[in-house]
Amino acid sequence: MEIVEKTLTFILAGGTGSRLFPLTSDRAKPAVPFGGIYRIIDFTLSNCLHSGLRRILILTQYKSHSLQKHVRDGWAIFNPEINEFITTVPAQMRIGEGWYAGTADAINQNRFLLERSDADFVLILAGDHIYRMDYARMLEEHVRRNLDVTVGTVPVPVSEGRSFGVLETDDQNRIRRFYEKSGELHPMRGDPTQALASMGIYIFNRKFLLSILDKSSKVSPPWNDFGKDILPSIVATNSVGAYRFGGMADRIIQDGYWRDVGSLDAYYEANMDLLKPMPPLNLYQKDWPIRTYHGQYPPARNVASPTGEPVSGTNTLLSGGDLIVGARISHSILGPDVWVEDGAVIEDSILFSGVRVKAGAQLKRCIIEKGVVIPSNEKIGWDLEKDKKNYAVSENGVVVVPIGSRCERNLEERVEWKN
């Protein structure tokens, strides 16, 4: 039996994603749209699919309706009759009276799923990162090295290490110290310019994980988080190894792209990466496609305006149902069913599904939420001080127009879309 068939996968998808607000005001972070047609969680789920993993539990909590609907509509692809499944598991307070207090607590509150499983290994993933990875190779390495725990790692600039769990390894690639967002610089051995960051990907031997969860509930305060509590506590006494992302031969040609899109600026830049002349993440790779749910939309169409004004569009991702009439669009990403009218200008922006941009409106470095109507001749993104009075503006000057916004020029032209 292959190792993947002996593996139970948990995807942690219950976080609030507060740094992505207002994009997370009505949905969980893994359900935030990305790249026009996808949701963030599609990348993790696609990795599972291509890695041969067929038993997947998605732990949800915060504003989970949109995420559950997306998984139901786009990911009901396995056959439960042969013990294959992708199942969302809402927080249920099965242990105690509190919601999930951390990554380890989320697993512990669902330990009954571990106890009744016949799996030998448990793969724990985050549902909010953008990357391609063959988890089967990591599982094979875990078994070959006879480890209790394997942690997926990726080098990041040392200055960014403060935002991640950072670890130190020995010559055998065993983890000797683990620092969870310590605020201090911890450079990699042999490379002072980089830090070795945890990807939030863990493989545990199932019986070992159950024993650790038993122990975590008996200490005070309890060990609620893998990065903050459990890993720093066990690296000195157990065999905990590091697996370097992209460091081994793989079934795919890894591009080495991994992004934590936890902030508005990181999310915006990751989307803009898709528009580079040679995108660091290739969405057109046919042997490792990213799966998602596709609505029933007509083909995208560019149309000259009634006055004969031609459409001007450069380096833009369009989606099904988009209708562009006599507008100028450059370096932007449009979700499904976006309509842009005569004379509108859109630059360096991301428009979610159902957006309507009326004639003469201008958008620059904006993220426009689902279903928002931008009135005629509205101008957003050119005067950030003015925009801050009406919208959220990121540290790097990206303007976010949230669901239900009352745009300045035409307050009655407003629709509210949820999900």
Buried (B, 14 or more C-beta within 10 A) or exposed (E): EEBBEBBBBBBBBBBEBEBBBBBBBBBBBBBBBBBBBBBBBBBBBBBBBBBBBBBBBBBBBBBBBBBBBBBEEBBEEBEEEEEEEBEBBEBEEEBEEEBBBBBBBBBBBBBEBBEEBEBBBBBBBBBBBBBBBBBBBBBBBBBEBEBBBBBBBBBBEBEEBBBBBBBBBEEEBBBBBBBBEBEEEBBBEEEEEBBBBBBBBBBBBBEBBBEBBEBBBEEEEBBBBBBBBBBBBBBEEBBBBBBBBBBEEBEEEBBBBBBBBBBBBBBBBBBBBBBEEEBEBBEEEEEBEBBBBEEEBEEBEBEEBEEEBEBEBEEBBBBBBBBBBBBBBBBBBBBBBBBBBBBBBBBBBBBBBBBBBBBBBBBBBBBBBBBBBBBBBBBBBEEBEEBEEBBBBBEEBBBBBBBBBEBBEBEEBBEEBEB
